[in-house]
Every structure is written in C-alpha cells, then in structure tokens.
Amino acid sequence: MLFNFKKIKPFGSHISYAGSLINLNARVSYMGREYRNQISYDWHGLKRGQKEFILWQYTLSGRGKLIYEEQEYDLLPGKAMLVHIPHDHRYFFPKDAEHWDFVFMILRGVEALRICRETEKLNGPVIEYHDDNKSLKCASEIFEEALSKNYSSYRLSGLAYQFCMELFADINPRNTNSRPEAIEQAVKYALEHFEEPIGVDEMAEKANLSRYHFSRQFKKYMGTPPADFIRKLRLDKTINLLQSGAMPIYLVAEKCGFESSSYFCRAFAKEFDCSPSAFRDRKENS
C-alpha cells in the first residue's frame, strides 16, 4: 500500500540531509511537498547553479507546466517530472491553473545521476504512473522513512538507489532483469577504486571474464563501454572537488584517478564544453 503523500504538510515539511561518514553514490538530499497557486513559481534549469542533481516532482492535484527542449508538457495528477540540472528546461505554475500540489525529491550521487539521466533520455522528462509502478511505491517508502523519528541516511541511500533502478524498470519493462553478478562486482570495484590506476583489464578480472566478453556484457547491461564508465565516473567525482575550493587542478586530477592533469583537462572539456578552471570560475561567480 502506498504511503499517503497528502499526510505531508506543504512548505513546512521540507527535509534536507547534510551527508554521511561515507560517500553515498545515490542519496536524497532534499524532499518535501509544496502547494503553489501563484505565477511567481517559475524555475529554469540553467539558472540553478552548476552542481548537478536530479529532480523528481510528482503531481498530487492541480496542474503544472514543463517546457523541455521546446516541447510543452502538462503536469497533471499521476504524472511526474524527471529532469536533471543544469539543463535547458523551465517548469512553472501556469496562469490558467487553479493550483499545483506536488511532492518532490532531489537526488544526488554518481549512480543516481547516471541511472536517472539514462531514464530521462529513454523516456523523456514526464512519467505517467499507474498502480503497478514500483518506483512510486519506492518513493512512498522514502518519504515514510524520512518522516520517521529514527530515520537512517544509509537506509535512505539504499532506497534512493532502489528508486532509480525501479524508475528505469518502469519505463523499460523489457529490461527488468537484474544485472549479472559479474557486472555488479565490476561496477562495485570501479566505484570503490576509481582513484587508483584501474582500467578495463582490472574490472574484467574482478568479473572473472575475458576482456572481450566482459566488455560486451558490460555495455549490454550498463549501456556504455567500461572505459567510458570509468572516465565518466572520475569526471563526476571531480565536480565536487572543483566546487569545494581552490585545490590545484593537478591534485583534482590525481585524486580522481586521472593519469595526468593534461588528460583530465582534455576529458573534462570534451564532456562539459569548458575547461576545469573555467568551470570553477563560473561556479564562483554564479
């Protein structure tokens, strides 16, 4: 049975999480319920800073509006918006609506970002829910846990990861089988050792597969070649370091497993269309 989202009081029930003793690769950083009825509620995905996160926003009643890559969507009851930030989109309370009542979650962490962005790419930014959608049930469990007196940030992290996977399964039912244990072990190894000079050979060894067979299996289940997965994982890790202070670029590269600062700068510019130093300057001036 789904948790009754309407038990949550609008505005006064926002919940935020400062962090934990270990790095969580999927986590809920902010969540709550809002009731909007004024056109001043208007957000643009390119005006919320450079720090990347996922926004899931589920309509309980009323109507909102989303403009995403020049296409308009009505956010009606039973529908959720799934977008990543920064990105070129705008969501707002439309002039001809009476109200917009919704719950939302902000998700962070490299795995949450990867899975939700893939879901967004495959499905688009709006998800229509039905009674059998497991991700909605998982979202209700997250809210129920968060509102309990003795909530655990680690349990919430586990639920956040489960939510991301259920979300992907909901929109891609033909691929609901879990990843093989060999691939899971390789992913876990990469997440735990990305700072070290590991590559495809080490991941294949951890999966106990030949490099050729491992690479084919990894791309099948993860949607990307293993070398690209490691590179993107390391780049995602550099974002926090670039935003958190004035650590020299060469140290950022070293701490995130890049073989040289020059390679890191080339990879960063290719991924984000700007140099690491320009990214840091943009963040400091925002």
RAPE-V395947 format. One record per helix or strand of 2 or more residues. SS is the DSSP state (2 for helix, 1 for strand). FROM is the first residue (numbers start at 1). TO is the last residue. If there is no record, write none. Layout:
# RAPE-V395947
ss->{SS/SS}
from->{FROM/FROM}
to->{TO/TO}
This chain:
# RAPE-V395947
ss->{2/1/1/1/1/1/1/1/1/2/1/2/2/2/2/2/2/2/2/2/2}
from->{5/15/27/42/53/71/79/89/100/110/126/134/153/173/181/200/211/226/249/261/276}
to->{7/16/36/44/68/76/85/92/108/123/128/146/171/175/193/207/222/244/255/272/285}
